[in-house]
């Protein structure tokens, strides 16, 4: 069989897990996939998580209907296959499906997506632990709204973060904003303004600080030589550790692909 179910606490949850596993086993999933089913008491809808190594986790609520879960997975198989292949290759841009239960990180903490009715004045927001997205009916439009939320909220957060780091770096920056920078994570201009990519706001604060200090340091030193790293290390004593963690995390940063 292609996958195995994760048996969770409780006889009933175990039965649900096995029932869903049996329903999924009837789908035309590639034989090389490794997948498992887990019952999560607080879930209300199906969640699909693709691990870094390409393994697939199907998270279901305790009252899951196995046939309904199987049909939902069947409809997503083409997109799912693309993402599993990307993860196994270790490259490509992460893709998200904007459905209820999808996982989105903000400053290192993960939040589940809740698609809510689109009403006048309603915007993307964090509410009671959920990231709420007004249902526009268009995945690209939904992705744009979430990116704008990251940018707006990130700009406010970075504003409070910049002053102490700038003081320790020995510079006085101009405006600091969070926006879409394409393939770049950070940028600085001769007038002292700095920009960070909105996707960075998915990272823990200390990794955002790493990119921010990098750009602040460029206001003093343009090249990436010994003097540049010496200045960065004066602000971030664990520079090498932060750089290693960032290198491990950046491939998984979502940049709006749906």
C-alpha positions as CSV (number, residue, x, y, z in Angstrom):
1,X,0.0,0.0,0.0
2,X,1.3,3.5,-0.8
3,X,1.0,5.0,2.6
4,X,0.3,4.3,6.3
5,X,-2.1,5.8,8.7
6,X,-0.9,7.5,11.9
7,X,-2.8,6.0,14.8
8,X,-3.8,8.7,17.2
9,X,-5.1,8.5,20.7
10,X,-8.5,7.0,21.1
11,X,-10.2,4.0,19.4
12,X,-12.7,6.2,17.5
13,X,-9.9,8.4,16.0
14,X,-8.0,5.3,15.1
15,X,-11.1,3.9,13.2
16,X,-11.6,7.2,11.4
17,X,-7.9,7.3,10.4
18,X,-8.0,3.8,9.0
19,X,-11.3,4.5,7.2
20,X,-9.9,7.6,5.5
21,X,-6.7,5.7,4.7
22,X,-8.7,3.0,3.0
23,X,-10.6,5.6,0.9
24,X,-7.4,7.4,-0.1
25,X,-5.8,4.1,-1.1
26,X,-8.3,3.7,-3.9
27,X,-7.1,6.9,-5.6
28,X,-4.5,6.9,-8.4
29,X,-1.7,8.3,-6.3
30,X,1.8,7.6,-7.5
31,X,3.2,4.4,-6.0
32,X,6.4,6.2,-4.9
33,X,4.5,8.6,-2.7
34,X,4.8,8.2,1.1
35,X,1.6,9.5,2.8
36,X,-0.2,9.2,6.1
37,X,-3.4,10.2,7.7
38,X,-3.7,11.9,11.1
39,X,-6.9,12.8,13.0
40,X,-6.8,16.3,14.6
41,X,-9.6,17.0,17.1
42,X,-9.6,20.7,16.5
43,X,-9.8,20.5,12.7
44,X,-13.1,21.2,10.9
45,X,-11.9,20.6,7.3
46,X,-9.3,18.5,5.4
47,X,-5.8,19.8,5.6
48,X,-3.0,18.7,3.2
49,X,0.6,19.2,4.3
50,X,3.6,18.4,2.1
51,X,6.7,17.8,4.1
52,X,10.2,19.1,3.1
53,X,11.1,15.6,1.8
54,X,7.9,15.3,-0.3
55,X,6.0,13.1,2.1
56,X,2.3,14.0,2.3
57,X,0.2,14.4,5.5
58,X,-3.6,14.3,5.3
59,X,-5.0,15.9,8.4
60,X,-8.7,15.3,9.0
61,X,-11.3,16.2,11.6
62,X,-12.7,13.4,13.9
63,X,-16.0,13.3,12.0
64,X,-14.4,13.1,8.6
65,X,-16.4,11.4,5.9
66,X,-13.9,9.1,4.1
67,X,-15.6,9.4,0.7
68,X,-15.8,13.2,0.9
69,X,-12.1,13.3,1.9
70,X,-11.2,11.0,-1.0
71,X,-13.1,13.2,-3.5
72,X,-11.5,16.4,-2.2
73,X,-8.0,14.8,-2.6
74,X,-8.9,13.5,-6.0
75,X,-9.7,17.0,-7.3
76,X,-6.4,18.3,-6.0
77,X,-4.1,15.5,-7.3
78,X,-2.6,17.3,-10.3
79,X,-1.6,20.3,-8.2
80,X,-0.5,18.0,-5.3
81,X,1.7,16.0,-7.7
82,X,3.4,19.1,-8.9
83,X,4.2,20.2,-5.4
84,X,5.4,16.8,-4.2
85,X,7.7,16.6,-7.2
86,X,9.1,20.1,-6.5
87,X,9.8,19.2,-2.9
88,X,11.6,16.0,-3.9
89,X,13.7,17.9,-6.4
90,X,14.5,20.4,-3.7
91,X,13.8,23.4,-6.0
92,X,11.2,25.6,-7.6
93,X,8.9,28.2,-6.0
94,X,6.5,26.9,-3.3
95,X,2.8,26.9,-4.4
96,X,-0.1,27.2,-2.1
97,X,-3.8,26.3,-2.5
98,X,-6.0,28.9,-1.0
99,X,-8.4,26.6,0.8
100,X,-9.6,26.4,4.3
101,X,-6.9,24.9,6.6
102,X,-3.9,25.8,4.4
103,X,-1.0,26.9,6.6
104,X,0.5,30.4,6.5
105,X,3.3,31.6,8.7
106,X,3.7,35.1,10.2
107,X,6.9,35.9,12.1
108,X,7.6,32.2,12.6
109,X,4.1,31.2,13.9
110,X,1.8,29.2,11.7
111,X,-1.9,30.1,11.2
112,X,-4.6,28.2,9.3
113,X,-6.4,29.9,6.5
114,X,-10.1,30.6,6.9
115,X,-11.9,31.6,3.7
116,X,-14.8,33.9,4.7
117,X,-17.6,35.5,2.6
118,X,-16.5,38.6,0.8
119,X,-18.3,41.6,2.2
120,X,-17.8,45.4,1.8
121,X,-14.9,46.6,3.9
122,X,-13.7,43.1,4.8
123,X,-10.0,42.6,4.5
124,X,-7.4,39.9,5.2
125,X,-6.7,39.7,8.9
126,X,-5.5,37.6,11.8
127,X,-8.5,36.7,14.0
128,X,-8.6,34.3,16.9
129,X,-5.6,32.4,15.5
130,X,-6.9,32.2,11.9
131,X,-5.8,34.1,8.9
132,X,-9.1,35.2,7.3
133,X,-9.2,35.7,3.6
134,X,-12.3,37.2,1.9
135,X,-13.5,34.9,-0.8
136,X,-12.9,36.7,-4.1
137,X,-13.4,33.5,-6.2
138,X,-10.0,34.1,-7.8
139,X,-6.8,32.4,-6.5
140,X,-4.5,35.0,-8.0
141,X,-6.6,37.8,-6.4
142,X,-6.6,36.0,-3.1
143,X,-2.8,35.6,-3.2
144,X,-2.4,39.3,-4.0
145,X,-4.6,40.2,-1.0
146,X,-2.5,38.0,1.3
147,X,0.7,39.5,-0.1
148,X,-0.7,43.0,0.5
149,X,-1.5,42.0,4.1
150,X,2.0,40.7,4.7
151,X,3.4,44.0,3.3
152,X,1.2,46.3,5.3
153,X,1.5,44.5,8.6
154,X,5.2,43.8,8.0
155,X,5.9,47.5,7.3
156,X,4.4,48.4,10.7
157,X,6.4,45.7,12.5
158,X,9.7,46.6,10.8
159,X,9.2,50.2,11.8
160,X,9.5,49.2,15.5
161,X,12.4,46.9,14.8
162,X,14.6,49.3,12.8
163,X,15.6,52.0,15.3
164,X,17.5,49.8,17.8
165,X,19.2,47.8,15.0
166,X,20.1,51.0,13.2
167,X,21.6,52.5,16.3
168,X,23.8,49.4,16.9
169,X,24.8,49.4,13.2
170,X,25.7,53.1,13.4
171,X,23.5,54.4,10.6
172,X,20.4,56.6,10.2
173,X,18.2,55.0,7.6
174,X,15.4,56.7,5.6
175,X,12.0,55.1,5.1
176,X,11.9,51.3,5.7
177,X,9.1,49.5,3.9
178,X,8.0,45.9,3.2
179,X,6.9,45.1,-0.4
180,X,7.4,42.8,-3.4
181,X,11.0,42.8,-4.5
182,X,10.9,40.0,-7.0
183,X,13.9,37.8,-6.6
184,X,15.6,40.0,-4.0
185,X,15.1,39.7,-0.3
186,X,16.3,43.2,0.6
187,X,17.3,46.5,-1.1
188,X,18.7,49.9,-0.1
189,X,19.0,53.1,-2.0
190,X,21.5,56.0,-1.9
191,X,18.9,58.2,0.0
192,X,19.0,55.7,2.9
193,X,15.6,54.0,2.2
194,X,15.4,50.3,2.7
195,X,12.9,47.7,1.5
196,X,12.4,44.1,2.5
197,X,10.5,41.5,0.6
198,X,7.0,40.8,2.1
199,X,7.7,37.0,2.0
200,X,10.3,37.5,4.8
201,X,7.5,38.1,7.2
202,X,6.9,34.4,7.3
203,X,10.2,33.9,9.1
204,X,11.0,34.2,12.8
205,X,11.9,37.7,13.9
206,X,15.7,37.0,14.3
207,X,15.9,35.9,10.6
208,X,14.1,39.1,9.5
209,X,16.6,41.0,11.6
210,X,19.4,39.3,9.6
211,X,18.2,40.7,6.3
212,X,17.4,44.1,7.9
213,X,20.9,44.4,9.4
214,X,22.4,43.3,6.1
215,X,20.7,46.3,4.3
216,X,21.5,48.7,7.2
217,X,25.1,47.7,7.0
218,X,25.1,48.5,3.3
219,X,24.4,52.1,4.2
220,X,28.0,52.1,5.6
221,X,29.8,49.5,3.5
222,X,28.8,48.7,-0.1
223,X,30.9,45.5,-0.7
224,X,30.4,42.1,1.0
225,X,34.0,41.9,2.3
226,X,35.6,41.5,5.7
227,X,34.7,45.0,6.8
228,X,31.0,44.3,5.9
229,X,30.9,41.1,7.9
230,X,32.7,42.6,10.8
231,X,30.1,45.3,11.1
232,X,27.3,42.8,10.8
233,X,28.9,40.6,13.5
234,X,29.0,43.5,15.9
235,X,25.2,43.6,15.7
236,X,24.5,39.9,15.3
237,X,27.0,37.9,17.3
238,X,25.5,34.6,16.0
239,X,25.8,35.7,12.4
240,X,26.9,32.4,11.0
241,X,24.1,30.5,12.8
242,X,21.5,32.9,11.5
243,X,22.8,32.7,8.0
244,X,22.7,28.9,8.1
245,X,19.1,28.9,9.4
246,X,18.1,31.5,6.7
247,X,19.7,29.4,3.9
248,X,17.6,26.4,5.1
249,X,14.4,28.4,5.3
250,X,14.4,30.5,2.2
251,X,13.5,27.8,-0.2
252,X,10.2,27.3,1.6
253,X,9.2,30.9,1.6
254,X,5.9,31.4,-0.2
255,X,6.0,34.3,-2.7
256,X,2.5,34.3,-4.0
257,X,2.3,31.3,-6.4
258,X,-1.1,29.6,-6.5
